[in-house]
Amino acid sequence: MSSTDVFYAINDFLQWTYQFFDWVGNKFNYLLLALGFVGFAFWMYTQKKFNDKAANNPNQLK
């Protein structure tokens, strides 16, 4: 077994593992984008509840 065989084996293994990225494609990016929108909507909903609670509280410092 020569060093060429070893390097070709490493090459074949890496090409086999990189096929995972072909399968994933942009799915991960779409997932992050969707999670960002959901997180932003939740943040705005929670902030509105806090603002409404603060508007109805006359004993707060301004």
DRENTORKOL-3810 file (N, C-alpha, C; in nm, 4 decimals):
REM DRENTORKOL-3810
@n.u->0.0853; n.v->-0.1177; n.w->0.0000; ca.u->0.0000; ca.v->0.0000; ca.w->0.0000; c.u->0.0894; c.v->0.1233; c.w->0.0000
@n.u->0.0693; n.v->0.2073; n.w->-0.0988; ca.u->0.1513; ca.v->0.3278; ca.w->-0.1100; c.u->0.0782; c.v->0.4463; c.w->-0.0479
@n.u->0.1501; n.v->0.5561; n.w->-0.0396; ca.u->0.0890; ca.v->0.6765; ca.w->0.0169; c.u->-0.0224; c.v->0.7295; c.w->-0.0733
@n.u->-0.0127; n.v->0.7018; n.w->-0.2025; ca.u->-0.1180; ca.v->0.7442; ca.w->-0.2947; c.u->-0.2499; c.v->0.6772; c.w->-0.2593
@n.u->-0.2457; n.v->0.5511; n.w->-0.2252; ca.u->-0.3679; ca.v->0.4805; ca.w->-0.1863; c.u->-0.4289; c.v->0.5413; c.w->-0.0606
@n.u->-0.3452; n.v->0.5799; n.w->0.0320; ca.u->-0.3943; ca.v->0.6408; ca.w->0.1563; c.u->-0.4612; c.v->0.7745; c.w->0.1262
@n.u->-0.3958; n.v->0.8549; n.w->0.0432; ca.u->-0.4528; ca.v->0.9860; ca.w->0.0106; c.u->-0.5828; c.v->0.9737; c.w->-0.0682
@n.u->-0.5901; n.v->0.8775; n.w->-0.1586; ca.u->-0.7144; ca.v->0.8549; ca.w->-0.2318; c.u->-0.8251; c.v->0.8057; c.w->-0.1382
@n.u->-0.7899; n.v->0.7250; n.w->-0.0399; ca.u->-0.8893; ca.v->0.6786; ca.w->0.0566; c.u->-0.9428; c.v->0.7952; c.w->0.1388
@n.u->-0.8542; n.v->0.8839; n.w->0.1808; ca.u->-0.8966; ca.v->1.0033; ca.w->0.2556; c.u->-0.9862; c.v->1.0901; c.w->0.1674
@n.u->-0.9476; n.v->1.1043; n.w->0.0416; ca.u->-1.0268; ca.v->1.1835; ca.w->-0.0526; c.u->-1.1658; c.v->1.1232; c.w->-0.0698
@n.u->-1.1738; n.v->0.9936; n.w->-0.0877; ca.u->-1.3036; ca.v->0.9285; ca.w->-0.1046; c.u->-1.3901; c.v->0.9448; c.w->0.0198
@n.u->-1.3289; n.v->0.9332; n.w->0.1365; ca.u->-1.4046; ca.v->0.9498; ca.w->0.2609; c.u->-1.4581; c.v->1.0927; c.w->0.2739
@n.u->-1.3755; n.v->1.1914; n.w->0.2451; ca.u->-1.4189; ca.v->1.3305; ca.w->0.2565; c.u->-1.5287; c.v->1.3631; c.w->0.1554
@n.u->-1.5157; n.v->1.3138; n.w->0.0337; ca.u->-1.6208; ca.v->1.3383; ca.w->-0.0644; c.u->-1.7512; c.v->1.2728; c.w->-0.0223
@n.u->-1.7424; n.v->1.1573; n.w->0.0405; ca.u->-1.8627; ca.v->1.0898; ca.w->0.0888; c.u->-1.9288; c.v->1.1703; c.w->0.2010
@n.u->-1.8480; n.v->1.2262; n.w->0.2938; ca.u->-1.9063; ca.v->1.3024; ca.w->0.4041; c.u->-1.9609; c.v->1.4372; c.w->0.3582
@n.u->-1.9016; n.v->1.4967; n.w->0.2553; ca.u->-1.9489; ca.v->1.6269; ca.w->0.2090; c.u->-2.0806; c.v->1.6176; c.w->0.1336
@n.u->-2.1245; n.v->1.4987; n.w->0.0987; ca.u->-2.2551; ca.v->1.4836; ca.w->0.0356; c.u->-2.3664; c.v->1.5271; c.w->0.1307
@n.u->-2.3378; n.v->1.5280; n.w->0.2588; ca.u->-2.4339; ca.v->1.5775; ca.w->0.3579; c.u->-2.4712; c.v->1.7223; c.w->0.3293
@n.u->-2.3742; n.v->1.8031; n.w->0.2902; ca.u->-2.4011; ca.v->1.9443; ca.w->0.2631; c.u->-2.4868; c.v->1.9624; c.w->0.1386
@n.u->-2.4723; n.v->1.8730; n.w->0.0411; ca.u->-2.5602; ca.v->1.8786; ca.w->-0.0757; c.u->-2.7044; c.v->1.8508; c.w->-0.0350
@n.u->-2.7232; n.v->1.7592; n.w->0.0572; ca.u->-2.8581; ca.v->1.7268; ca.w->0.1023; c.u->-2.9179; c.v->1.8412; c.w->0.1840
@n.u->-2.8361; n.v->1.9031; n.w->0.2701; ca.u->-2.8857; ca.v->2.0114; ca.w->0.3559; c.u->-2.9194; c.v->2.1339; c.w->0.2724
@n.u->-2.8319; n.v->2.1710; n.w->0.1828; ca.u->-2.8566; ca.v->2.2871; ca.w->0.0969; c.u->-2.8849; c.v->2.4111; c.w->0.1792
@n.u->-2.9956; n.v->2.4778; n.w->0.1515; ca.u->-3.0343; ca.v->2.6000; ca.w->0.2229; c.u->-3.1361; c.v->2.5733; c.w->0.3323
@n.u->-3.1618; n.v->2.4474; n.w->0.3639; ca.u->-3.2622; ca.v->2.4164; ca.w->0.4661; c.u->-3.2247; c.v->2.4776; c.w->0.6003
@n.u->-3.0981; n.v->2.4728; n.w->0.6362; ca.u->-3.0545; ca.v->2.5298; ca.w->0.7633; c.u->-3.0743; c.v->2.6813; c.w->0.7640
@n.u->-3.0459; n.v->2.7466; n.w->0.6525; ca.u->-3.0654; ca.v->2.8916; ca.w->0.6446; c.u->-3.2127; c.v->2.9280; c.w->0.6575
@n.u->-3.2995; n.v->2.8494; n.w->0.5924; ca.u->-3.4431; ca.v->2.8748; ca.w->0.6031; c.u->-3.4919; c.v->2.8526; c.w->0.7456
@n.u->-3.4368; n.v->2.7522; n.w->0.8119; ca.u->-3.4740; ca.v->2.7265; ca.w->0.9507; c.u->-3.4344; c.v->2.8436; c.w->1.0396
@n.u->-3.3136; n.v->2.8947; n.w->1.0236; ca.u->-3.2702; ca.v->3.0099; ca.w->1.1041; c.u->-3.3546; c.v->3.1336; c.w->1.0754
@n.u->-3.3911; n.v->3.1534; n.w->0.9497; ca.u->-3.4748; ca.v->3.2675; ca.w->0.9143; c.u->-3.6121; c.v->3.2562; c.w->0.9788
@n.u->-3.6716; n.v->3.1380; n.w->0.9741; ca.u->-3.8030; ca.v->3.1168; ca.w->1.0356; c.u->-3.7952; c.v->3.1354; c.w->1.1867
@n.u->-3.6909; n.v->3.0805; n.w->1.2504; ca.u->-3.6757; ca.v->3.0993; ca.w->1.3946; c.u->-3.6569; c.v->3.2460; c.w->1.4304
@n.u->-3.5891; n.v->3.3213; n.w->1.3466; ca.u->-3.5729; ca.v->3.4645; ca.w->1.3699; c.u->-3.7045; c.v->3.5387; c.w->1.3655
@n.u->-3.7883; n.v->3.5065; n.w->1.2683; ca.u->-3.9196; ca.v->3.5717; ca.w->1.2595; c.u->-4.0090; c.v->3.5337; c.w->1.3773
@n.u->-4.0066; n.v->3.4073; n.w->1.4156; ca.u->-4.0873; ca.v->3.3635; ca.w->1.5303; c.u->-4.0378; c.v->3.4306; c.w->1.6577
@n.u->-3.9072; n.v->3.4366; n.w->1.6757; ca.u->-3.8507; ca.v->3.5030; ca.w->1.7932; c.u->-3.8838; c.v->3.6515; c.w->1.7967
@n.u->-3.8785; n.v->3.7169; n.w->1.6820; ca.u->-3.9120; ca.v->3.8590; ca.w->1.6763; c.u->-4.0589; c.v->3.8819; c.w->1.7100
@n.u->-4.1473; n.v->3.7964; n.w->1.6578; ca.u->-4.2905; ca.v->3.8099; ca.w->1.6873; c.u->-4.3167; c.v->3.7885; c.w->1.8364
@n.u->-4.2528; n.v->3.6896; n.w->1.8948; ca.u->-4.2690; ca.v->3.6655; ca.w->2.0385; c.u->-4.2177; c.v->3.7830; c.w->2.1200
@n.u->-4.1043; n.v->3.8393; n.w->2.0797; ca.u->-4.0459; ca.v->3.9530; ca.w->2.1485; c.u->-4.1403; c.v->4.0737; c.w->2.1419
@n.u->-4.1967; n.v->4.1009; n.w->2.0254; ca.u->-4.2884; ca.v->4.2135; ca.w->2.0119; c.u->-4.4157; c.v->4.1925; c.w->2.0929
@n.u->-4.4674; n.v->4.0692; n.w->2.0952; ca.u->-4.5866; ca.v->4.0378; ca.w->2.1739; c.u->-4.5587; c.v->4.0585; c.w->2.3229
@n.u->-4.4456; n.v->4.0109; n.w->2.3699; ca.u->-4.4090; ca.v->4.0269; ca.w->2.5109; c.u->-4.3860; c.v->4.1741; c.w->2.5445
@n.u->-4.3223; n.v->4.2469; n.w->2.4546; ca.u->-4.2971; ca.v->4.3891; ca.w->2.4783; c.u->-4.4279; c.v->4.4665; c.w->2.4856
@n.u->-4.5262; n.v->4.4304; n.w->2.4020; ca.u->-4.6563; ca.v->4.4973; ca.w->2.4070; c.u->-4.7249; c.v->4.4728; c.w->2.5408
@n.u->-4.7151; n.v->4.3500; n.w->2.5939; ca.u->-4.7734; ca.v->4.3214; ca.w->2.7243; c.u->-4.7068; c.v->4.4058; c.w->2.8325
@n.u->-4.5747; n.v->4.4195; n.w->2.8282; ca.u->-4.5037; ca.v->4.5004; ca.w->2.9266; c.u->-4.5415; c.v->4.6472; c.w->2.9146
@n.u->-4.5550; n.v->4.6971; n.w->2.7912; ca.u->-4.5920; ca.v->4.8372; ca.w->2.7707; c.u->-4.7330; c.v->4.8645; c.w->2.8203
@n.u->-4.8263; n.v->4.7719; n.w->2.7947; ca.u->-4.9633; ca.v->4.7897; ca.w->2.8435; c.u->-4.9678; c.v->4.7863; c.w->2.9960
@n.u->-4.8901; n.v->4.6975; n.w->3.0556; ca.u->-4.8844; ca.v->4.6889; ca.w->3.2020; c.u->-4.8251; c.v->4.8168; c.w->3.2605
@n.u->-4.7231; n.v->4.8718; n.w->3.1969; ca.u->-4.6597; ca.v->4.9940; ca.w->3.2457; c.u->-4.7525; c.v->5.1146; c.w->3.2278
@n.u->-4.8305; n.v->5.1159; n.w->3.1215; ca.u->-4.9219; ca.v->5.2289; ca.w->3.0980; c.u->-5.0344; c.v->5.2311; c.w->3.2009
@n.u->-5.0713; n.v->5.1168; n.w->3.2538; ca.u->-5.1797; ca.v->5.1089; ca.w->3.3512; c.u->-5.1318; c.v->5.1183; c.w->3.4958
@n.u->-5.0037; n.v->5.1395; n.w->3.5166; ca.u->-4.9475; ca.v->5.1459; ca.w->3.6516; c.u->-4.9100; c.v->5.2905; c.w->3.6838
@n.u->-4.9892; n.v->5.3608; n.w->3.7661; ca.u->-4.9588; ca.v->5.5020; ca.w->3.7950; c.u->-4.8481; c.v->5.5171; c.w->3.8992
@n.u->-4.8056; n.v->5.4119; n.w->3.9653; ca.u->-4.7066; ca.v->5.4220; ca.w->4.0729; c.u->-4.5634; c.v->5.3995; c.w->4.0257
@n.u->-4.5382; n.v->5.4090; n.w->3.8987; ca.u->-4.4024; ca.v->5.3862; ca.w->3.8503; c.u->-4.3272; c.v->5.5169; c.w->3.8389
@n.u->-4.1970; n.v->5.5104; n.w->3.8410; ca.u->-4.1134; ca.v->5.6280; ca.w->3.8252; c.u->-4.1021; c.v->5.6616; c.w->3.6781
@n.u->-4.1127; n.v->5.7894; n.w->3.6477; ca.u->-4.0987; ca.v->5.8323; ca.w->3.5080; c.u->-3.9916; c.v->5.9369; c.w->3.4954
END
